[in-house]
Amino acid sequence: MDGRAAGPDRHRLAGRHRPAGPLGGPHVTLPHRTGALSGVVVLDLSRVLAGPYCAEILADFGATVIKIENPRDPDVTRGFPPYLRHGDEELSGYFAQYNRGKLGITLDLATEAGKQALIDLAKRADIVIENFRPGTMDKLGVGYDVLHEANPRLVYTAISGYGQTGRNRTKPAFDSTAQAAGGLWSMNGSPDGVPVRVGTVIGDLAATLFAVTGTLTALRHAERTGAGQLVDVAQVDSVVALTENAVVNYTVDGVVATHTGNQHPWVRPYELFPCADGYVFFGGYTDKFWRLSCELFGTPEHAADPEIDSMRKRFEKDVYERRVRPIVLGWFAERTKDELEALAGDTVPLTAVKDVGEVVDDPATAEREMVIAVDHEEFGPVRMFGQPVKLSETPADTTLRASRLGEHTQLVLTALAGYDADTVAALREAGAI
């Protein structure tokens, strides 16, 4: 949020405020949403990915999510590629993917009027989500303590790099910060090479998912008791929680995890294998899957070979490299990905390694509604990933587009904060919206 001068006199604005119901005043209401979270109001102050995606997931399931941006410093991802264009206008596909289903308003929290407007909105909200560096919202005068006092049942979710407590809390952080500080970067890469960053923003995405879990857990408590709370989610903590057995391997046996390439640390065979036209993953490591694989590929004798006839024997690295891996390489060398999946994919864990284009065009992806088209009016449809959580009775609604900057400011301030038209006009004149 930028540091503009304070807006119009707070008392003048406050004099025009009138109480509103949970989702609106007597004359103007917010759009009705259906779904499991229908009636839940979320104020999304976050930017870029972890926070916006958390809020979007709630929106998919029916929450009324209000994305709040600074009018002069909006979410930076509005400028991220790829772009759809209509005349001189452009729409970020990245922004569209992580902000669907939200109402959009602008507030400058550096102004007194903007601060008060946020407080008035928070009085009627259930959840606030932000992902600023710890202390930023406090400096602006609208941190957890202030908003909790205004609305004791408010769930306040704060996503940050290192968390709200601890010696590193004020350090700047990005996704790669979390991968580095959380140990994951050191575990990824080929054995004879340097550590390699995971090929997606796993620190952001892990924080997103833990934030959704924490937010809904705290919301359940607030609904039962009337008491809100602070939900503190750190990217680094989230990455640590994704390192599988690495922590206990170190605490129990003193073994430090390192980069093992495409192989599992001890489960074998369970890795990437080349084939005639690319690569496949094969994980036939159990005795059952090994026997079935040997039969499918015409070498049943390998299942009874006394040197490799049990999972524990095949797990031995020397035995695996000398005996098992050459067998598997021989099975796959002359067959294509499609041939291998057709032969064995329904019986044992064998899957073609697909690029994103192949995933998007795969009929199985369409069957699961994991690539959807969201209409963005004059820009046309934007194809993006869908909602992986499938609820049988209250399914997600992923049809609503991302909002334009400040598109719903008048509506939200009128319906949720109870402001009249003159108050909104004064806010606009003062640069607070």
Backbone hydrogen bonds, N-H to C=O, Kabsch-Sander energy under -0.5 kcal/mol:
donor,donor_aa,acceptor,acceptor_aa,energy
4,R,2,D,-0.7
13,L,9,D,-1.9
14,A,10,R,-3.2
15,G,11,H,-1.8
16,R,13,L,-1.8
17,H,14,A,-1.4
18,R,418,G,-1.0
21,G,24,G,-2.1
24,G,21,G,-0.8
25,G,28,V,-1.0
30,L,23,L,-1.9
37,L,61,F,-3.3
38,S,35,G,-1.7
39,G,62,G,-0.5
40,V,37,L,-2.2
42,V,40,V,-0.5
42,V,64,T,-2.8
43,L,127,I,-2.9
44,D,42,V,-0.7
44,D,66,I,-2.9
45,L,43,L,-0.9
45,L,129,I,-2.8
46,S,129,I,-0.5
49,L,47,R,-0.8
51,G,47,R,-0.5
53,Y,49,L,-3.2
54,C,50,A,-1.6
55,A,51,G,-2.5
56,E,52,P,-2.3
57,I,53,Y,-2.3
58,L,54,C,-1.5
59,A,55,A,-2.2
60,D,56,E,-2.9
61,F,57,I,-1.1
62,G,59,A,-2.1
63,A,58,L,-2.2
64,T,40,V,-3.0
65,V,63,A,-1.0
65,V,101,G,-0.5
66,I,42,V,-3.1
67,K,65,V,-0.6
67,K,103,L,-3.6
68,I,44,D,-2.9
68,I,66,I,-0.6
69,E,67,K,-0.6
69,E,105,I,-2.2
70,N,73,D,-0.7
73,D,70,N,-0.6
78,R,75,D,-2.1
79,G,76,V,-1.9
80,F,77,T,-1.6
84,L,91,L,-2.9
86,H,89,E,-2.3
89,E,86,H,-2.1
91,L,84,L,-3.0
93,G,82,P,-3.5
93,G,91,L,-0.5
94,Y,82,P,-0.6
95,F,77,T,-0.6
96,A,92,S,-2.3
97,Q,93,G,-1.9
98,Y,94,Y,-1.3
99,N,95,F,-0.7
99,N,96,A,-0.5
101,G,400,L,-0.6
101,G,401,R,-0.8
102,K,99,N,-1.0
103,L,65,V,-3.0
105,I,67,K,-3.0
107,L,69,E,-2.1
108,D,432,A,-2.8
109,L,107,L,-0.8
111,T,108,D,-1.7
115,K,111,T,-2.3
116,Q,112,E,-2.4
117,A,113,A,-2.2
118,L,114,G,-2.0
119,I,115,K,-2.3
120,D,116,Q,-2.7
121,L,117,A,-2.3
122,A,118,L,-2.8
123,K,119,I,-1.5
124,R,120,D,-0.5
124,R,121,L,-1.3
125,A,122,A,-0.8
126,D,41,V,-2.6
127,I,41,V,-2.0
128,V,155,V,-2.6
129,I,43,L,-2.7
130,E,157,T,-2.4
136,T,133,R,-2.4
139,K,135,G,-2.4
140,L,136,T,-1.6
141,G,137,M,-0.6
141,G,138,D,-1.1
142,V,137,M,-2.3
147,L,143,G,-2.3
148,H,144,Y,-3.0
149,E,145,D,-1.9
150,A,146,V,-1.8
151,N,147,L,-1.8
154,L,151,N,-2.2
155,V,126,D,-2.6
156,Y,154,L,-0.6
156,Y,229,Q,-2.5
157,T,128,V,-3.3
157,T,155,V,-0.7
158,A,156,Y,-0.6
158,A,231,V,-3.1
159,I,130,E,-2.6
159,I,157,T,-0.6
160,S,233,V,-2.2
169,R,166,G,-1.5
171,K,168,N,-2.1
178,A,174,F,-1.6
179,Q,175,D,-2.1
180,A,176,S,-2.2
181,A,177,T,-3.3
182,G,178,A,-2.3
183,G,180,A,-0.9
185,W,179,Q,-2.8
187,M,183,G,-0.6
187,M,184,L,-1.1
188,N,184,L,-0.5
188,N,185,W,-1.2
193,G,190,S,-1.8
196,V,185,W,-0.5
196,V,188,N,-3.3
202,I,200,T,-2.4
205,L,201,V,-2.6
206,A,202,I,-2.5
207,A,203,G,-1.7
208,T,204,D,-2.3
209,L,205,L,-2.1
210,F,206,A,-2.4
211,A,207,A,-2.3
212,V,208,T,-2.3
213,T,209,L,-2.0
214,G,210,F,-2.8
215,T,211,A,-2.9
216,L,212,V,-2.4
217,T,213,T,-2.0
218,A,214,G,-2.5
219,L,215,T,-2.4
220,R,216,L,-2.1
221,H,217,T,-1.7
222,A,218,A,-2.5
223,E,219,L,-2.6
224,R,220,R,-1.6
225,T,221,H,-2.6
226,G,222,A,-2.6
228,G,152,P,-3.3
228,G,226,G,-0.6
229,Q,154,L,-0.5
231,V,156,Y,-3.0
232,D,230,L,-0.7
233,V,158,A,-2.4
233,V,231,V,-0.7
235,Q,160,S,-2.6
236,V,161,G,-2.5
238,S,234,A,-2.2
239,V,235,Q,-2.2
240,V,236,V,-2.4
241,A,237,D,-1.9
242,L,239,V,-1.9
243,T,240,V,-1.5
246,A,243,T,-2.4
249,N,245,N,-2.4
250,Y,246,A,-1.5
251,T,247,V,-2.8
252,V,248,V,-2.6
253,D,248,V,-0.6
253,D,249,N,-1.4
254,G,250,Y,-1.3
255,V,249,N,-1.9
256,V,254,G,-0.5
257,A,255,V,-0.6
260,T,187,M,-0.9
260,T,258,T,-0.5
261,G,189,G,-3.1
263,Q,260,T,-1.4
264,H,267,V,-0.6
264,H,270,Y,-0.7
271,E,282,F,-1.7
273,F,280,V,-2.9
275,C,278,G,-2.5
276,A,332,F,-0.7
276,A,335,R,-2.8
278,G,275,C,-0.7
280,V,273,F,-2.5
281,F,351,T,-3.2
282,F,271,E,-2.2
283,G,349,P,-2.6
285,Y,283,G,-2.0
290,W,286,T,-2.7
291,R,287,D,-2.2
292,L,288,K,-2.4
293,S,289,F,-2.4
294,C,290,W,-2.5
295,E,291,R,-1.9
296,L,292,L,-2.7
297,F,293,S,-2.3
298,G,295,E,-1.3
299,T,294,C,-2.8
302,H,299,T,-1.8
303,A,300,P,-1.1
304,A,300,P,-0.6
304,A,301,E,-0.7
305,D,301,E,-0.5
308,I,305,D,-1.4
314,R,310,S,-2.2
315,F,311,M,-1.8
316,E,312,R,-0.7
316,E,313,K,-0.9
320,Y,316,E,-3.0
321,E,317,K,-2.8
322,R,318,D,-2.2
323,R,319,V,-2.7
324,V,319,V,-1.2
325,R,320,Y,-3.1
327,I,323,R,-1.1
328,V,324,V,-2.0
329,L,325,R,-2.7
330,G,326,P,-1.9
331,W,327,I,-1.8
332,F,328,V,-1.7
333,A,329,L,-1.7
335,R,332,F,-1.6
340,L,336,T,-2.5
341,E,337,K,-2.5
342,A,338,D,-2.5
343,L,339,E,-2.2
344,A,340,L,-2.8
345,G,340,L,-0.7
345,G,341,E,-1.4
347,T,344,A,-1.9
348,V,344,A,-2.7
350,L,348,V,-1.6
351,T,281,F,-2.4
353,V,279,Y,-2.5
354,K,352,A,-0.8
359,V,355,D,-2.0
360,V,356,V,-2.8
361,D,357,G,-2.1
362,D,358,E,-0.6
362,D,359,V,-0.9
365,T,362,D,-1.1
366,A,362,D,-1.4
367,E,363,P,-2.3
368,R,364,A,-1.2
369,E,366,A,-1.6
370,M,365,T,-2.3
372,I,384,M,-2.9
374,V,372,I,-0.6
374,V,382,V,-2.4
375,D,373,A,-0.5
376,H,380,G,-1.8
379,F,376,H,-2.1
380,G,377,E,-2.0
382,V,374,V,-2.5
383,R,381,P,-0.5
384,M,372,I,-2.4
386,G,370,M,-1.1
390,K,388,P,-0.7
391,L,389,V,-0.6
397,D,60,D,-3.4
398,T,396,A,-0.6
407,E,404,R,-2.1
408,H,104,G,-3.7
409,T,406,G,-1.5
412,V,408,H,-2.8
413,L,409,T,-2.4
414,T,410,Q,-1.8
415,A,411,L,-3.1
416,L,412,V,-2.9
417,A,412,V,-1.2
419,Y,413,L,-2.6
424,V,420,D,-2.0
425,A,421,A,-2.3
426,A,422,D,-2.2
427,L,423,T,-2.2
428,R,424,V,-2.3
429,E,425,A,-2.5
430,A,426,A,-1.9
431,G,427,L,-0.5
431,G,428,R,-1.0
432,A,427,L,-2.3
433,I,427,L,-0.8
